[in-house]
Amino acid sequence: MIYIFKTSVTTKKLVKQLKPQLDNICIDGSWNFDLEDFDKILRLNVSKKVKEETISFLKSQNILCNELH
């Protein structure tokens, strides 16, 4: 399933720092950031369990991550 989030990730440098852990969490899915979007969108194509793990990880890094509906 595809989930879309508003985030506080604003730089490619931060995406590079998050990449190893996001790749590990989303091993059976995919993720990408759209930093050009006003809301700094994160798209996840993952299971609900992986979505929750990703949210927990980002919050542990003090990154805003609010699901858009």
C-alpha positions as CSV (number, residue, x, y, z in Angstrom):
1,M,0.0,0.0,0.0
2,I,1.2,3.6,-0.7
3,Y,1.3,6.0,2.2
4,I,2.1,9.7,1.9
5,F,3.5,11.9,4.7
6,K,4.3,15.5,5.3
7,T,7.8,15.7,6.8
8,S,10.4,18.1,8.1
9,V,13.2,16.7,5.9
10,T,14.5,19.6,3.8
11,T,17.9,18.6,2.5
12,K,19.4,15.9,0.3
13,K,22.1,15.5,2.9
14,L,19.6,14.5,5.5
15,V,18.0,12.0,3.1
16,K,21.4,10.5,2.5
17,Q,21.9,10.2,6.3
18,L,18.5,8.5,6.7
19,K,18.9,6.2,3.6
20,P,20.7,3.2,5.2
21,Q,18.1,2.8,8.0
22,L,15.1,3.5,5.6
23,D,16.5,0.9,3.2
24,N,16.8,-1.6,6.0
25,I,13.2,-0.9,7.3
26,C,11.6,-0.9,3.9
27,I,13.5,-3.9,2.6
28,D,10.4,-5.4,1.0
29,G,9.0,-2.1,-0.3
30,S,10.1,1.3,-1.5
31,W,10.4,4.9,-0.3
32,N,11.2,8.3,-1.7
33,F,11.2,11.9,-0.7
34,D,9.9,14.8,-2.8
35,L,11.9,17.8,-1.4
36,E,10.6,20.1,-4.0
37,D,7.0,19.8,-2.7
38,F,6.0,22.4,-0.1
39,D,5.3,19.6,2.4
40,K,8.6,17.7,1.8
41,I,6.6,14.6,1.0
42,L,7.7,11.0,1.9
43,R,6.0,8.3,-0.1
44,L,6.1,4.7,1.3
45,N,5.1,1.7,-0.7
46,V,5.1,-0.8,2.2
47,S,3.0,-2.9,4.6
48,K,1.2,-1.2,7.5
49,K,3.7,-2.8,9.9
50,V,6.6,-1.2,8.0
51,K,4.8,2.1,7.8
52,E,4.6,2.1,11.6
53,E,8.3,1.2,12.0
54,T,9.2,4.0,9.6
55,I,7.2,6.5,11.5
56,S,8.8,5.4,14.8
57,F,12.3,5.7,13.3
58,L,11.7,9.2,11.9
59,K,10.3,10.4,15.1
60,S,13.3,9.0,17.0
61,Q,15.4,11.2,14.7
62,N,13.2,14.2,15.7
63,I,11.7,14.4,12.2
64,L,8.1,15.5,11.7
65,C,6.2,12.8,9.9
66,N,2.4,13.3,9.5
67,E,0.3,11.1,7.3
68,L,-1.7,12.9,4.6
69,H,-5.1,11.5,3.7
